Amino acid sequence: MTLVCYQPPATDGWQGRVDGQEPGLLRWHQVIQPVNLERRPLPALASGQKGIAFLGFASDEGVRRNKGRTGAVEGPVALRKACSNFPVHFSGHVLADAGTIACEGHQLEMAQDALAATVNHILEAGYMPVLFGGGHEITYGHEKGIRQFFGEQAQTGIINFDAHFDLREPDEHGASSGTGFWQIAQDRQAAKMPFHYLALGIQQHSNTPKLFETAEQFGADHLPASLFQQKYHDQLIGAIQAFIQRTDHIYLTTCLDVFAAPHAPGVSATAYNGLVPDALFLDCFRTVLRSGKLAGTDIAELNPSLDQDQRTAKLAASLVFEIVMNYFTR
């Protein structure tokens, strides 16, 4: 298979502590299977076996165009490192590293097309794509790959944990990390497909009135960050479940700038009053993971150059752990 912008898994991408080779002592770096997609396909899955394929998206060109602080291009490397020492609490399933799609120079659109083709390839192999960003420009290529796989008749919903709508129209510089969902809406409108979009954690002070108007015009749903309080638990869960019920599949994307700055300092745009990754957030996150409809998911905006004590990388890794455990043990 010939892939554009493709980098095979690094030989030293997964390293960590070794307590032994017994099943009860294994860690992710000991069981993950690096796969160079240009040389061989993902391992065939046996009946009843599940597979997850990690795929990096090394890009912050969209962040640069969006006038943000660059550095998220190094996110996939940092996230792999943060995940390496996780203990293996599953058996009989396949955890694979499918490499990285890298934005070369300023060729963001080329990289997004390559990402879409690779996501489609992962889904065709029967694997769940779990993508490591990279800026939130990851969303356009990821969703496009899911759309290519399921076709125009599928009711695929998008759930985005984010402080921002990312519904800006592209300017003279082209697409950016803030335009992904506007682009998806345009593509779906052209294909006469519905645009099912739920944004969770929206901050009023981080979005212009124009963006709220655009969300309304597109029929997008959103729940503000201020609603993420324990007293609104049932309302939050109910809204997420109601959205999921209207769809056949869910694409879940998490922009790390949705979290409060003490928990996620390593992002382009920090939020002093963002979400707290507590039991309430996890209930909402797990509601999506346990829906049985997840088609693909990604973590965006991890910027190691701005991180402190690897707090953001560790938070991102904990979300990946939740994704893997809920998928393999569901």
ZANUMAR-97231 format. One record per residue (C-alpha): residue number from 1; y, x, z; residue in one letter; chain. Coordinates in nm, 3 decimals, always signed. Layout:
BEGIN
ATOM     i     north      east        up   aa   ch
ATOM   NUM         Y         X         Z    A    A
...
***
This chain:
BEGIN
ATOM     i     north      east        up   aa   ch
ATOM     1    +0.000    +0.000    +0.000    M    A
ATOM     2    +0.339    +0.142    -0.100    T    A
ATOM     3    +0.620    +0.054    +0.139    L    A
ATOM     4    +0.994    +0.119    +0.107    V    A
ATOM     5    +1.181    +0.270    +0.405    C    A
ATOM     6    +0.849    +0.315    +0.584    Y    A
ATOM     7    +0.770    +0.575    +0.851    Q    A
ATOM     8    +0.411    +0.599    +0.978    P    A
ATOM     9    +0.349    +0.602    +1.353    P    A
ATOM    10    +0.450    +0.931    +1.514    A    A
ATOM    11    +0.159    +1.137    +1.642    T    A
ATOM    12    +0.338    +1.179    +1.976    D    A
ATOM    13    +0.475    +0.825    +1.993    G    A
ATOM    14    +0.240    +0.716    +2.272    W    A
ATOM    15    +0.189    +0.951    +2.566    Q    A
ATOM    16    +0.151    +0.901    +2.937    G    A
ATOM    17    -0.050    +0.932    +3.253    R    A
ATOM    18    -0.430    +0.953    +3.232    V    A
ATOM    19    -0.624    +0.833    +3.535    D    A
ATOM    20    -0.960    +0.831    +3.357    G    A
ATOM    21    -1.152    +0.679    +3.070    Q    A
ATOM    22    -1.313    +0.390    +3.256    E    A
ATOM    23    -1.200    +0.044    +3.142    P    A
ATOM    24    -1.029    -0.026    +3.474    G    A
ATOM    25    -0.818    +0.291    +3.449    L    A
ATOM    26    -0.688    +0.270    +3.094    L    A
ATOM    27    -0.324    +0.252    +2.990    R    A
ATOM    28    -0.169    +0.133    +2.666    W    A
ATOM    29    -0.124    +0.482    +2.522    H    A
ATOM    30    -0.502    +0.532    +2.550    Q    A
ATOM    31    -0.602    +0.217    +2.360    V    A
ATOM    32    -0.330    +0.162    +2.102    I    A
ATOM    33    -0.438    +0.224    +1.744    Q    A
ATOM    34    -0.178    +0.396    +1.522    P    A
ATOM    35    -0.207    +0.269    +1.164    V    A
ATOM    36    -0.036    +0.425    +0.864    N    A
ATOM    37    -0.003    +0.116    +0.645    L    A
ATOM    38    +0.047    +0.329    +0.333    E    A
ATOM    39    -0.302    +0.474    +0.378    R    A
ATOM    40    -0.510    +0.196    +0.530    R    A
ATOM    41    -0.479    -0.168    +0.640    P    A
ATOM    42    -0.474    -0.292    +0.994    L    A
ATOM    43    -0.825    -0.306    +1.144    P    A
ATOM    44    -1.015    -0.622    +1.054    A    A
ATOM    45    -1.034    -0.867    +1.342    L    A
ATOM    46    -1.369    -1.006    +1.451    A    A
ATOM    47    -1.421    -1.374    +1.522    S    A
ATOM    48    -1.232    -1.469    +1.838    G    A
ATOM    49    -1.050    -1.138    +1.846    Q    A
ATOM    50    -0.670    -1.122    +1.851    K    A
ATOM    51    -0.442    -0.848    +1.728    G    A
ATOM    52    -0.083    -0.747    +1.795    I    A
ATOM    53    +0.095    -0.501    +1.567    A    A
ATOM    54    +0.405    -0.325    +1.695    F    A
ATOM    55    +0.657    -0.243    +1.423    L    A
ATOM    56    +0.980    -0.054    +1.477    G    A
ATOM    57    +1.308    -0.126    +1.299    F    A
ATOM    58    +1.520    +0.187    +1.324    A    A
ATOM    59    +1.863    +0.057    +1.230    S    A
ATOM    60    +2.209    +0.021    +1.374    D    A
ATOM    61    +2.387    -0.009    +1.038    E    A
ATOM    62    +2.442    -0.378    +1.114    G    A
ATOM    63    +2.596    -0.289    +1.450    V    A
ATOM    64    +2.825    -0.038    +1.279    R    A
ATOM    65    +2.938    -0.300    +1.027    R    A
ATOM    66    +2.993    -0.539    +1.318    N    A
ATOM    67    +3.222    -0.280    +1.478    K    A
ATOM    68    +2.987    -0.231    +1.771    G    A
ATOM    69    +2.872    +0.081    +1.954    R    A
ATOM    70    +2.597    +0.249    +1.753    T    A
ATOM    71    +2.281    +0.409    +1.893    G    A
ATOM    72    +2.024    +0.129    +1.867    A    A
ATOM    73    +1.861    +0.319    +1.580    V    A
ATOM    74    +1.678    +0.513    +1.855    E    A
ATOM    75    +1.560    +0.194    +2.027    G    A
ATOM    76    +1.205    +0.185    +1.884    P    A
ATOM    77    +1.127    +0.535    +2.012    V    A
ATOM    78    +1.259    +0.458    +2.361    A    A
ATOM    79    +1.073    +0.127    +2.377    L    A
ATOM    80    +0.742    +0.280    +2.276    R    A
ATOM    81    +0.788    +0.543    +2.547    K    A
ATOM    82    +0.871    +0.278    +2.807    A    A
ATOM    83    +0.557    +0.080    +2.718    C    A
ATOM    84    +0.315    +0.374    +2.709    S    A
ATOM    85    +0.206    +0.373    +3.073    N    A
ATOM    86    +0.139    +0.002    +3.108    F    A
ATOM    87    -0.210    -0.068    +3.243    P    A
ATOM    88    -0.458    -0.243    +3.016    V    A
ATOM    89    -0.516    -0.590    +3.161    H    A
ATOM    90    -0.695    -0.723    +2.853    F    A
ATOM    91    -1.017    -0.646    +2.671    S    A
ATOM    92    -1.172    -0.716    +2.335    G    A
ATOM    93    -0.841    -0.736    +2.147    H    A
ATOM    94    -0.654    -0.491    +1.920    V    A
ATOM    95    -0.318    -0.335    +2.000    L    A
ATOM    96    -0.185    -0.146    +1.699    A    A
ATOM    97    +0.126    +0.056    +1.614    D    A
ATOM    98    +0.209    -0.015    +1.249    A    A
ATOM    99    +0.493    +0.238    +1.227    G    A
ATOM   100    +0.863    +0.187    +1.162    T    A
ATOM   101    +1.093    +0.054    +0.893    I    A
ATOM   102    +1.399    +0.280    +0.889    A    A
ATOM   103    +1.740    +0.200    +0.744    C    A
ATOM   104    +1.821    +0.499    +0.526    E    A
ATOM   105    +2.189    +0.573    +0.496    G    A
ATOM   106    +2.378    +0.245    +0.471    H    A
ATOM   107    +2.104    +0.059    +0.281    Q    A
ATOM   108    +2.066    -0.224    +0.532    L    A
ATOM   109    +1.972    -0.488    +0.277    E    A
ATOM   110    +1.694    -0.267    +0.139    M    A
ATOM   111    +1.562    -0.208    +0.491    A    A
ATOM   112    +1.567    -0.580    +0.570    Q    A
ATOM   113    +1.369    -0.657    +0.254    D    A
ATOM   114    +1.119    -0.386    +0.348    A    A
ATOM   115    +1.094    -0.531    +0.697    L    A
ATOM   116    +1.024    -0.878    +0.557    A    A
ATOM   117    +0.747    -0.745    +0.330    A    A
ATOM   118    +0.585    -0.557    +0.619    T    A
ATOM   119    +0.602    -0.855    +0.855    V    A
ATOM   120    +0.438    -1.068    +0.585    N    A
ATOM   121    +0.166    -0.802    +0.548    H    A
ATOM   122    +0.102    -0.801    +0.926    I    A
ATOM   123    +0.069    -1.178    +0.933    L    A
ATOM   124    -0.166    -1.175    +0.634    E    A
ATOM   125    -0.390    -0.938    +0.831    A    A
ATOM   126    -0.408    -1.196    +1.112    G    A
ATOM   127    -0.193    -1.002    +1.357    Y    A
ATOM   128    +0.105    -1.111    +1.565    M    A
ATOM   129    +0.410    -0.900    +1.468    P    A
ATOM   130    +0.601    -0.769    +1.771    V    A
ATOM   131    +0.906    -0.578    +1.653    L    A
ATOM   132    +1.106    -0.309    +1.835    F    A
ATOM   133    +1.476    -0.287    +1.743    G    A
ATOM   134    +1.716    -0.162    +1.646    G    A
ATOM   135    +2.024    -0.378    +1.613    G    A
ATOM   136    +2.007    -0.755    +1.586    H    A
ATOM   137    +2.016    -0.721    +1.207    E    A
ATOM   138    +1.641    -0.710    +1.266    I    A
ATOM   139    +1.640    -1.090    +1.277    T    A
ATOM   140    +1.711    -1.155    +0.910    Y    A
ATOM   141    +1.427    -0.938    +0.781    G    A
ATOM   142    +1.183    -1.056    +1.048    H    A
ATOM   143    +1.246    -1.426    +0.990    E    A
ATOM   144    +1.234    -1.375    +0.613    K    A
ATOM   145    +0.887    -1.221    +0.643    G    A
ATOM   146    +0.767    -1.512    +0.856    I    A
ATOM   147    +0.914    -1.758    +0.604    R    A
ATOM   148    +0.741    -1.580    +0.316    Q    A
ATOM   149    +0.407    -1.605    +0.494    F    A
ATOM   150    +0.419    -1.969    +0.603    F    A
ATOM   151    +0.600    -2.106    +0.297    G    A
ATOM   152    +0.883    -2.347    +0.245    E    A
ATOM   153    +0.701    -2.650    +0.386    Q    A
ATOM   154    +0.662    -2.503    +0.735    A    A
ATOM   155    +0.882    -2.625    +1.017    Q    A
ATOM   156    +0.960    -2.287    +1.168    T    A
ATOM   157    +1.198    -2.291    +1.462    G    A
ATOM   158    +1.408    -1.998    +1.582    I    A
ATOM   159    +1.468    -1.937    +1.952    I    A
ATOM   160    +1.724    -1.669    +2.029    N    A
ATOM   161    +1.800    -1.541    +2.379    F    A
ATOM   162    +2.149    -1.406    +2.318    D    A
ATOM   163    +2.505    -1.408    +2.445    A    A
ATOM   164    +2.618    -1.454    +2.084    H    A
ATOM   165    +2.543    -1.708    +1.811    F    A
ATOM   166    +2.535    -1.438    +1.536    D    A
ATOM   167    +2.651    -1.703    +1.290    L    A
ATOM   168    +2.932    -1.505    +1.129    R    A
ATOM   169    +2.978    -1.511    +0.755    E    A
ATOM   170    +2.936    -1.165    +0.598    P    A
ATOM   171    +3.267    -0.994    +0.519    D    A
ATOM   172    +3.357    -0.738    +0.256    E    A
ATOM   173    +3.122    -0.488    +0.425    H    A
ATOM   174    +2.824    -0.721    +0.383    G    A
ATOM   175    +2.566    -0.845    +0.632    A    A
ATOM   176    +2.574    -0.717    +0.989    S    A
ATOM   177    +2.413    -0.763    +1.328    S    A
ATOM   178    +2.631    -1.073    +1.372    G    A
ATOM   179    +2.543    -1.255    +1.048    T    A
ATOM   180    +2.164    -1.293    +1.064    G    A
ATOM   181    +2.139    -1.660    +1.152    F    A
ATOM   182    +2.414    -1.757    +0.907    W    A
ATOM   183    +2.211    -1.583    +0.634    Q    A
ATOM   184    +1.893    -1.761    +0.742    I    A
ATOM   185    +2.074    -2.096    +0.738    A    A
ATOM   186    +2.198    -2.029    +0.384    Q    A
ATOM   187    +1.851    -1.930    +0.263    D    A
ATOM   188    +1.693    -2.237    +0.416    R    A
ATOM   189    +1.960    -2.466    +0.275    Q    A
ATOM   190    +1.902    -2.321    -0.073    A    A
ATOM   191    +1.528    -2.381    -0.034    A    A
ATOM   192    +1.587    -2.732    +0.108    K    A
ATOM   193    +1.430    -2.624    +0.437    M    A
ATOM   194    +1.553    -2.739    +0.779    P    A
ATOM   195    +1.739    -2.494    +1.001    F    A
ATOM   196    +1.590    -2.529    +1.348    H    A
ATOM   197    +1.786    -2.291    +1.573    Y    A
ATOM   198    +1.810    -2.281    +1.954    L    A
ATOM   199    +2.035    -2.018    +2.115    A    A
ATOM   200    +1.984    -1.958    +2.487    L    A
ATOM   201    +2.237    -1.779    +2.709    G    A
ATOM   202    +2.547    -1.829    +2.495    I    A
ATOM   203    +2.872    -1.704    +2.651    Q    A
ATOM   204    +3.189    -1.897    +2.574    Q    A
ATOM   205    +3.404    -1.585    +2.611    H    A
ATOM   206    +3.188    -1.399    +2.358    S    A
ATOM   207    +3.206    -1.654    +2.074    N    A
ATOM   208    +3.512    -1.784    +1.888    T    A
ATOM   209    +3.577    -2.157    +1.842    P    A
ATOM   210    +3.488    -2.102    +1.476    K    A
ATOM   211    +3.137    -1.995    +1.577    L    A
ATOM   212    +3.090    -2.304    +1.792    F    A
ATOM   213    +3.206    -2.513    +1.495    E    A
ATOM   214    +2.964    -2.333    +1.263    T    A
ATOM   215    +2.678    -2.396    +1.508    A    A
ATOM   216    +2.765    -2.766    +1.511    E    A
ATOM   217    +2.787    -2.781    +1.131    Q    A
ATOM   218    +2.442    -2.624    +1.101    F    A
ATOM   219    +2.298    -2.857    +1.365    G    A
ATOM   220    +2.211    -2.564    +1.590    A    A
ATOM   221    +2.125    -2.626    +1.953    D    A
ATOM   222    +2.248    -2.402    +2.232    H    A
ATOM   223    +2.233    -2.374    +2.609    L    A
ATOM   224    +2.507    -2.170    +2.779    P    A
ATOM   225    +2.448    -1.884    +3.019    A    A
ATOM   226    +2.607    -2.091    +3.297    S    A
ATOM   227    +2.309    -2.328    +3.282    L    A
ATOM   228    +2.067    -2.055    +3.388    F    A
ATOM   229    +2.066    -2.151    +3.755    Q    A
ATOM   230    +1.764    -2.264    +3.954    Q    A
ATOM   231    +1.911    -2.612    +4.003    K    A
ATOM   232    +1.894    -2.662    +3.624    Y    A
ATOM   233    +1.535    -2.535    +3.594    H    A
ATOM   234    +1.380    -2.862    +3.476    D    A
ATOM   235    +1.664    -2.927    +3.231    Q    A
ATOM   236    +1.622    -2.583    +3.074    L    A
ATOM   237    +1.245    -2.606    +3.044    I    A
ATOM   238    +1.267    -2.960    +2.910    G    A
ATOM   239    +1.516    -2.861    +2.640    A    A
ATOM   240    +1.303    -2.566    +2.529    I    A
ATOM   241    +0.987    -2.777    +2.519    Q    A
ATOM   242    +1.160    -3.054    +2.324    A    A
ATOM   243    +1.279    -2.800    +2.066    F    A
ATOM   244    +0.933    -2.646    +2.032    I    A
ATOM   245    +0.774    -2.987    +1.981    Q    A
ATOM   246    +0.984    -3.040    +1.667    R    A
ATOM   247    +0.840    -2.729    +1.502    T    A
ATOM   248    +0.514    -2.595    +1.359    D    A
ATOM   249    +0.589    -2.230    +1.441    H    A
ATOM   250    +0.838    -2.035    +1.651    I    A
ATOM   251    +1.014    -1.709    +1.577    Y    A
ATOM   252    +1.140    -1.570    +1.909    L    A
ATOM   253    +1.409    -1.303    +1.921    T    A
ATOM   254    +1.565    -1.154    +2.232    T    A
ATOM   255    +1.896    -0.969    +2.217    C    A
ATOM   256    +1.918    -0.755    +2.528    L    A
ATOM   257    +2.293    -0.817    +2.561    D    A
ATOM   258    +2.203    -1.162    +2.694    V    A
ATOM   259    +2.132    -0.995    +3.031    F    A
ATOM   260    +2.385    -0.897    +3.296    A    A
ATOM   261    +2.513    -0.541    +3.260    A    A
ATOM   262    +2.346    -0.407    +3.580    P    A
ATOM   263    +2.009    -0.496    +3.428    H    A
ATOM   264    +2.090    -0.405    +3.066    A    A
ATOM   265    +2.363    -0.138    +3.043    P    A
ATOM   266    +2.210    +0.011    +2.727    G    A
ATOM   267    +2.344    -0.236    +2.470    V    A
ATOM   268    +2.636    -0.242    +2.230    S    A
ATOM   269    +2.819    -0.524    +2.411    A    A
ATOM   270    +2.749    -0.555    +2.783    T    A
ATOM   271    +2.791    -0.883    +2.974    A    A
ATOM   272    +2.903    -0.866    +3.336    Y    A
ATOM   273    +2.784    -1.224    +3.395    N    A
ATOM   274    +2.482    -1.237    +3.167    G    A
ATOM   275    +2.140    -1.370    +3.253    L    A
ATOM   276    +1.935    -1.225    +3.536    V    A
ATOM   277    +1.572    -1.144    +3.444    P    A
ATOM   278    +1.441    -1.342    +3.740    D    A
ATOM   279    +1.174    -1.610    +3.787    A    A
ATOM   280    +1.392    -1.872    +3.616    L    A
ATOM   281    +1.437    -1.660    +3.303    F    A
ATOM   282    +1.066    -1.576    +3.297    L    A
ATOM   283    +0.975    -1.945    +3.320    D    A
ATOM   284    +1.189    -2.008    +3.011    C    A
ATOM   285    +1.053    -1.703    +2.828    F    A
ATOM   286    +0.692    -1.788    +2.910    R    A
ATOM   287    +0.743    -2.148    +2.799    T    A
ATOM   288    +0.791    -2.011    +2.448    V    A
ATOM   289    +0.512    -1.755    +2.473    L    A
ATOM   290    +0.261    -2.012    +2.596    R    A
ATOM   291    +0.349    -2.277    +2.339    S    A
ATOM   292    +0.069    -2.169    +2.105    G    A
ATOM   293    +0.321    -2.167    +1.819    K    A
ATOM   294    +0.458    -1.813    +1.834    L    A
ATOM   295    +0.460    -1.659    +1.485    A    A
ATOM   296    +0.651    -1.340    +1.561    G    A
ATOM   297    +0.888    -1.193    +1.816    T    A
ATOM   298    +1.124    -0.900    +1.855    D    A
ATOM   299    +1.346    -0.719    +2.105    I    A
ATOM   300    +1.688    -0.619    +1.972    A    A
ATOM   301    +1.990    -0.406    +2.064    E    A
ATOM   302    +1.824    -0.143    +2.286    L    A
ATOM   303    +2.066    +0.151    +2.275    N    A
ATOM   304    +1.920    +0.450    +2.464    P    A
ATOM   305    +2.244    +0.651    +2.434    S    A
ATOM   306    +2.418    +0.394    +2.657    L    A
ATOM   307    +2.129    +0.330    +2.895    D    A
ATOM   308    +2.131    +0.427    +3.264    Q    A
ATOM   309    +1.809    +0.529    +3.441    D    A
ATOM   310    +1.624    +0.370    +3.146    Q    A
ATOM   311    +1.702    +0.029    +3.298    R    A
ATOM   312    +1.742    -0.145    +2.964    T    A
ATOM   313    +1.435    +0.021    +2.814    A    A
ATOM   314    +1.226    -0.078    +3.117    K    A
ATOM   315    +1.353    -0.436    +3.099    L    A
ATOM   316    +1.272    -0.449    +2.726    A    A
ATOM   317    +0.928    -0.305    +2.795    A    A
ATOM   318    +0.861    -0.565    +3.062    S    A
ATOM   319    +0.930    -0.836    +2.803    L    A
ATOM   320    +0.685    -0.670    +2.564    V    A
ATOM   321    +0.427    -0.667    +2.845    F    A
ATOM   322    +0.482    -1.042    +2.893    E    A
ATOM   323    +0.438    -1.102    +2.520    I    A
ATOM   324    +0.114    -0.902    +2.501    V    A
ATOM   325    -0.040    -1.049    +2.815    M    A
ATOM   326    +0.045    -1.408    +2.728    N    A
ATOM   327    -0.087    -1.371    +2.373    Y    A
ATOM   328    -0.410    -1.192    +2.460    F    A
ATOM   329    -0.497    -1.401    +2.766    T    A
ATOM   330    -0.385    -1.745    +2.646    R    A
***
